[in-house]
Every structure is written in structure tokens, then in C-alpha cells.
Amino acid sequence: MTKSGLIEKVAEQTPHISKKDTEVVVNTIFDSMTEALKTGERIEIRGFGSFQVKIREAREGRNPKTGEEVHIPAKRTPFFKVGKELKEMVDSSVSDGGSPDLS
């Protein structure tokens, strides 16, 4: 699902709100989540999962093309941990005869 697909789905579920307003709401949610992660906050959405920032330490790596050693600087990267309810819902769709879309 893409962001525009999400906006379409939310707009269908809320016919009393214009599609433009729905887009503003979805963008505001994503912007708020981005800002929270930038400041190092953890985001928890019950039944869905949690987002947090993990710090990857600096390390030495190799350029696969030349084999030359390169320094990889430390960085902060977002990490998503799936919630138990979401994991169970996704897993049950496979065990109910649905096939997972692996594309």
C-alpha cells in the first residue's frame, strides 16, 4: 500500500471528511511520527507495533567492487518492531488458506 492508497482508504471510511482534509490528517500523522523519531522518542501504537531509533556504531567495511577498506560512520536508523496482535493477524491469514504476497 502506498501513501496515496492509505489516503484513499481513509477517505472511503470517512465520507464526511473531504479527501483533501484526509490527506492533511495522514500527512500530519506521518510528520509527527518523523519529528518524534528525530528527537529520539519512541512511538508505540498498541496492536500494531513500535518505532524507535537505534544507533549503529561506526565500523570498517569493504567496498565489494574493489575490496578496499572503507570507514562507515555511526548513524541513527529507525527500527520497527511488530506488535503481537499484528503479527498474529498476518500469520492467521496464511494459516486460513490465504497465500502471502511475497512480491
C-alpha positions as CSV (number, residue, x, y, z in Angstrom):
1,M,0.0,0.0,0.0
2,T,1.3,3.4,-0.9
3,K,0.7,6.7,1.0
4,S,-1.9,7.7,-1.6
5,G,-3.6,4.3,-1.3
6,L,-3.8,4.9,2.5
7,I,-5.3,8.3,2.0
8,E,-7.9,6.8,-0.4
9,K,-8.8,4.1,2.2
10,V,-9.2,6.6,5.0
11,A,-11.3,8.8,2.7
12,E,-13.6,5.9,2.0
13,Q,-14.0,5.2,5.7
14,T,-14.8,8.8,6.5
15,P,-17.1,10.1,3.8
16,H,-18.0,13.2,5.9
17,I,-14.4,14.5,5.6
18,S,-13.1,15.7,2.3
19,K,-10.2,13.8,0.6
20,K,-8.0,16.9,0.9
21,D,-8.6,17.1,4.6
22,T,-7.9,13.4,4.9
23,E,-4.6,14.0,3.1
24,V,-3.8,16.7,5.6
25,V,-4.5,14.3,8.5
26,V,-2.4,11.5,7.2
27,N,0.5,13.9,6.4
28,T,0.2,15.4,9.9
29,I,0.4,11.9,11.5
30,F,3.5,11.0,9.5
31,D,5.1,14.3,10.1
32,S,4.5,14.0,13.9
33,M,6.0,10.5,13.8
34,T,9.0,11.7,11.9
35,E,9.6,14.6,14.4
36,A,9.3,12.2,17.3
37,L,11.9,9.9,15.9
38,K,14.2,12.8,15.1
39,T,14.2,13.8,18.7
40,G,14.8,10.2,19.9
41,E,11.3,9.5,21.2
42,R,9.8,6.0,21.0
43,I,6.4,5.6,19.2
44,E,4.1,2.8,20.3
45,I,0.8,2.1,18.5
46,R,-1.0,-0.6,20.5
47,G,-1.9,-3.7,18.5
48,F,0.3,-2.5,15.6
49,G,3.9,-2.1,16.8
50,S,6.5,0.4,17.9
51,F,9.1,2.6,16.3
52,Q,12.3,3.6,17.8
53,V,15.7,4.9,16.8
54,K,18.7,2.6,17.0
55,I,22.3,3.8,16.9
56,R,24.6,1.9,14.6
57,E,28.2,2.3,15.7
58,A,30.9,3.3,13.3
59,R,32.7,0.4,11.7
60,E,35.1,-0.6,9.0
61,G,33.6,-2.2,5.9
62,R,34.7,-3.2,2.4
63,N,33.9,-1.8,-1.0
64,P,32.6,-5.0,-2.7
65,K,33.8,-3.9,-6.1
66,T,37.4,-3.1,-5.2
67,G,37.9,-4.9,-1.9
68,E,39.2,-1.6,-0.4
69,E,38.5,-0.9,3.3
70,V,36.2,2.0,3.9
71,H,35.1,3.7,7.1
72,I,31.4,3.6,7.8
73,P,30.4,6.4,10.2
74,A,28.0,5.9,13.1
75,K,24.4,6.6,12.3
76,R,20.9,6.7,13.8
77,T,18.4,4.5,12.0
78,P,14.6,3.9,12.5
79,F,13.6,0.5,13.7
80,F,10.1,-1.1,13.7
81,K,9.1,-3.9,16.0
82,V,5.9,-5.6,15.0
83,G,3.2,-5.9,17.8
84,K,1.9,-9.2,18.9
85,E,-1.7,-8.6,17.6
86,L,-0.5,-7.6,14.1
87,K,1.9,-10.5,13.9
88,E,-0.9,-12.9,14.8
89,M,-3.4,-11.3,12.3
90,V,-0.8,-11.6,9.5
91,D,0.1,-15.1,10.4
92,S,-3.5,-16.2,10.7
93,S,-4.2,-15.0,7.1
94,V,-1.7,-17.6,5.9
95,S,-3.0,-20.4,8.1
96,D,-6.6,-19.6,7.0
97,G,-5.7,-20.6,3.4
98,G,-4.6,-17.2,2.2
99,S,-1.3,-17.0,0.4
100,P,1.2,-14.5,1.4
101,D,2.1,-11.9,-1.2
102,L,5.9,-12.1,-1.5
103,S,6.3,-9.7,-4.4
